[in-house]
Structures are given as structure tokens and as C-alpha cells.
């Protein structure tokens, strides 16, 4: 951590995610955000660390817990918040909501509500890049629950057979939806799952942003150089329930509090203070900056109109059969 400017950038990005998610939870409780809401609180080091290894031309395929990936990918907080409000100025005109972000300019290909559903999409993007003989890669994010799905195994097999330039990023938060990893997988070292297909695989502490950045950068370099896939497991933990509807009966409060001692934002803040890269005045400035950004996003979402009823059939690529 020799570059203070970069270190503060990482901290700022994690702070933006945390405050966006906290405000989203507040707005959901106020019934301004409807449907399902899956928060990324506790996992910020993964999205921020991996983002440093990606180029603007790379693609990202995410899950329904994708607010963080969208934000660090460059999607404006205003567009994100308006989408969660179901408003026309959202990234998908309010049609996708929290789980279905999509943005072609930042090459964010979802937001996918189906567990494991993004894996074959990423393989397709990787195949397209291979056939076009370019240097892009696709980062495919998924939770450890997806490893129990057939799509995972089919995609791992094809990715190695076809040597696809895809970074398979497993965000292992230990519980999938509500089932502990050791209750669903006989082999809990998930790198061995990918390695069994002949794929390069590694694991990293997902609570340490610098460790994630280093591991993701190494993986991305390998993919670009060898034009072959790579699996990276980030061992992390979500501090909030699976979704806002989750009663969270599958783990103890004591366990959650123990993990909170490893909060990636608080531990990194301590490191920055210890190295003299951050002080109370700078921290207060960053907090105010983030608070203003989130407040502006909420104001924008509140003012954004709902999509007109007359637009209901826009972007629907089918026609009614003649009577």
C-alpha cells in the first residue's frame, strides 16, 4: 500500500457501496423500493478489489446482489436508485428493479435473478471475444450456491474445452440463500471444483480489499496472456440477511458479530490511519461527499417519472398473432 491516492480510492469506493446499501435498506423499509432487495454489506472488498483488475472494455455478469458491481463499474448512483424506485430514468427504465440492472455503456450484462444463470451468459460473451480475437475478458460473479447448479459444471467444462477468456468470480459468503456451505457441499474447498475441470483456480480472503485486488489482477493477467479461463474464490461474509424478507434463522447473532470484527471498511480504515494516509478531517470530507452523492440519487429517483402506460409494449419483441 505505497500509493496513498489509490488506497483512498479503494476506501472511497467501499464507502460508496456501504452508504448506498444502507440507504436502500432504509428506503425499502419506507416502501419506496419494492420487490426483492439483496444487500452487499460486508462484501464490499470483493467488488472494489476485482474492479481494479478490469478494463472498461471488459464485461461483467452479476447476480441479483449486483448494486455494488454496478456502482464500481461506473453506473451513476442516480441511475441505480431510479431503477430501484421503478422509475423511467433508471438504467432499465424501471423495468428491472433491484435484481436486473443492465447497462451497455459500462458493459454490465445483468443482474440475473436465476442462481447460476449468468454462467452460460459469461461463456457466450467469452466465446464471442475469442472468435473476434480481441483482448477483452468477461468477469462472471456468482455465489457459492451456484456451484450446486448444473450450469456451473457445464460452463466450467466448456470454458476449459474452448479456452474462454472468463474470470469466474465466486463470492463465497458461506450461506448461499440460507444453507451453510458444509450442509450443501461435501467438498467445501471450492477451488477444487474448478480445478477438477483443468482450470486454474485460487482462493483469497474476500474481507481484505488489497488481497482481492492482487489476486484478481493476477487472474486477469493470466486470462489476457493465456486466453484461458480462471476461477477465483473470494471468501467473504454478508452482514445482512440474504434479502430483506429473510428471517435469518440459520445463523447466530454471535457469529455475525464475530465476522463484523473483520468489516472490510473498518479494517482498511484502520490501516490507512496507521500509515498516515487518512485522518479525521479527510474521513469526514469523504463521508460528506458520499452522503451528498446518495442524497442526490434519492432526490433524482423521487423526481423521476414512472414509465407511461402507453410504453408498456415498447422493447417487447413479439407481435400479436393475427386473428
N, C-alpha and C positions, 0 to 999 in steps of 0.2 A: 504494500500500500504506500507507494512512493509518490503518487500523483494526487495531491490534495483536491484538485479540481474534479478529477474523475471520481474520487471517493465520495465527494459531496454530491456529485451527480447520482451515484448509486443510492445514497441515502435519500436524496430528494425524491427519486422515483419510487422507492419503497414507501415513503411517507405519503405521496400522492395516492398510491393504491390503498393504503390503510384508511386514509380520511375519506376517500370515495366510497369504500365499502361500509364504513361506519355510517356515513350519511345515507347510503342506500338502505341500510337496515332501519334507520330512523324513519325514512320516507315510506318504507314498506309497512311499518307499524302504523303509520298515519294513513295507510291505504291509498297513497298516491302512486305507488308502484304495485302492480297486481301480478297475478300468476305465480310462478315459482321464482325464487331468488336464492342463489348459491354463492356464498361469500368466500373470499380468498384470504381472509385474515389469518395470519400465521405463516402463510406460504409465500410471502412477498419476495423473499430472496431468490426463489426459483425463477419467477417471471423476469425479474430485473437482471439477474445474473445471466440467464440464457439470452436475453435480448441483446446483450453486448457482443455476442458472437455472430449475430445475424446482420446481413446486409439489407439495404432497402429493397433490393430485387428478389430476396428470398421470400418464400411463402410460409405462412403459419396456419396450421389447422388446430383448432382448440376444441375444448369441451363446453359443457353448459356452465362451467365455472371460469368464464373467459374474460371478465371485466378487466382484470389485471393485464392480460396479454394484449387486449385491445388498446389499453391506455399506454403501455410502454411501446407498443408498435407505432404509435403516433396518432391514433384516433382521438380527436378532441373530446375532452370531458363533457362538453356541451352536447355533442352528438350521442355519446354514450347515455347520458342522463335522459335526453329526449326520447331515445329508443326505449329505455326502461319505463318511461311515462306513457309509452304507446303513442307518441306524438309524431307528426309528419316530418319534423326536422331531425328525427333520429336517423341513425346510419342505415336503417332498413325501413324508413318511413313509418316506424312504429309497429310494423307487422311482425317483427321477430321477438321483441321484448328482450328480457334479460338473458335468455338462453341462446339467442340466434343472431348474434352480431355478425355482420359481413361488411367488408369494405375493400373494394377492388384497388383503390389507390395505395393502400398500405399492404395489399396482398394478404389480407386476413380472410381466410376461407372458412369462416364459422368458428365458433358457435355451433355445436352439434349436441342435440339432446339425447341421442342414442348412444349408450355406452359402447365404446369401440367403433362407433360409426365413422369416425374421422380417419381411422387407419387405412381403409382401402382408398379413401379420397386422397390421402397423402401419397399413397403408392401411385395413384394415377397422375398426380402432379409431378412426382419424381420421374415417372416413365416419360412424360411429356418433355421434361428438361433433358433427360438422357437422349431422346430422339432428336431434340433440337441442338444437342451438343453444346450446351451452354454451361456456365459455372455456378448456376443457382443451386440452392438446396431448399428442401421443404422441412420445416420443423413441425413435427406432429406431437401434440401434447395430449396425454391421456392419464387417467388414474390407474392405480394398481388393480382396480376392479375389472378393467377392460382385459386384463391378461387371462381372465377366466372365459373370455368370449372367443368364439371360433374365428372372428375377424382378425384377432391378434395373431393367431398361429398361421392363418392363411397369408396374412400380409407379411409376416416375418419370412416365411418360406419364399414368397415371390420376390421380396426385396433383395434377398441374397441371390436367388437364381438369376434375377435380371440385373443385379448390381445397381440398385436405385439410389440416388443421392438424397437420402432422407435421414434426418436426425429424429429417432424415436425417443421422445422425452417422457419418461414415466414419472408422474408426480405421485409418489407413494406416500399417502397420508395415513396409512395403516388401517383404515376402516372402510374403504370403498363407500358404500351408502351407509351401512350400519353394521357390517360384519367384519370382525377383526381378521386381519390377513392370515393369521395362523389357523383360523377356522374355515378358511376357504381354499388355501393353497398348501399342499403337502410340502412343497419347496418354497420357502419364503425368501430365499436369495433370488430375486427376480432377474438378476443379470444372467443366471444360469439358463433361464428360459430362452432368452435371446441367443446366448452363446451356443445353445444346442442346435441352432439353425446355421451355425457357422458365422454368426455376426459378431463383430467387435462390440464388446459390452463393458460398461463401467458403472460404478455407483459413487455418489458423492453426498456429503452432508448438505441437505437442502435447506438448513437453517443458517448457513453461512454464505452470504452473497459473494464474497471473493472466491470461495471454493467452487461455487456453482459457475461463476464466470470463467474460472480457469479450466474446469472440466468441460464446459460447453465449448469454449474456444478451441481446446484440443480436439474435441469431437468434430467440430465444424471444419477445422483444418484437415483432418483425416478425410472427411467426406469430399471436400473440394479437391484434394490432391489425388485420392484413390478412386473417386467417383463410385463410392460404395456406401452402404448404409451403416449406421452406428446406433447403438442403444445406450441411453444414459438414464440411470435411475437416480432421481433426487429424493432422498429420504427426508420427508418433511412432516408437518402436522398442522391440521386446521384447528384453530381455537374455537370456532363457532360450530354449531351443528351442521349436518350435511346440507340442509336447506332450512328456510325459516319455518317449515312445518314439522321439523324433526324434533321429537321429544327428548332425544339423546339419552336413551336408557341403556345403551350398550357400552358406555364407558363411565368411569367415576369422575366426579368433580376434582378429586385429588390428583388424578392422572393429568387432567387438563391443566391444572395449576402448576404441576411439575414441569410440563412442557412449556408453559408460559415463561418460565425462568430462562428459556432459550429463545425468547422472542427475537427474531432476526433484526428488527429495527432497534430494539433497546440494546442488544449486544453490540451491534455495529456502531451505534451512537457512543457507547462507552469507549470503544476502540478509537473513534475519532477524537473524543475528548482527551483520551490518554496521549494521543500523538500530537495534540495541539492543532488539529485540523478543524475543530469545531469548538465554539464556546456558546455561552447562553445567549448572547446578542445575535449571533448568526443563526442559532437554532430558532429563536423567536421570529427572526425575519423569514426563515423557511416556512415555519408554521403559518405565519400570516399570509405568505404568498400562496400556499396550498389552500388555506381556508378561503381566500378570495377566489381562487380558481373554481373550487367546488361550489361556492355560493353563486358565482356567475353561471355555472352549469345548471343549477337548480332554477334560477330565475329564467334562464333561457328555455328550459323544459316546461316550466309553468306557462310561459307566454306562447310557446309553440302551439299551432292549431292541430286539431285532430284531422286525420285524412278525410276528405269529403266522401260521403256515401257514394257519389257518382263515380269515384275512383275505385270502387270495390273490385271491378273486374280488370283493372289495369295490371299488367305484369302476370296475368294468368294466361298461359299459352295453350289454350284449348278453346274450341268453339262448340256451341250447342249444335247437336245434330239436327238437320232439317226435319221438320215434322211432316 
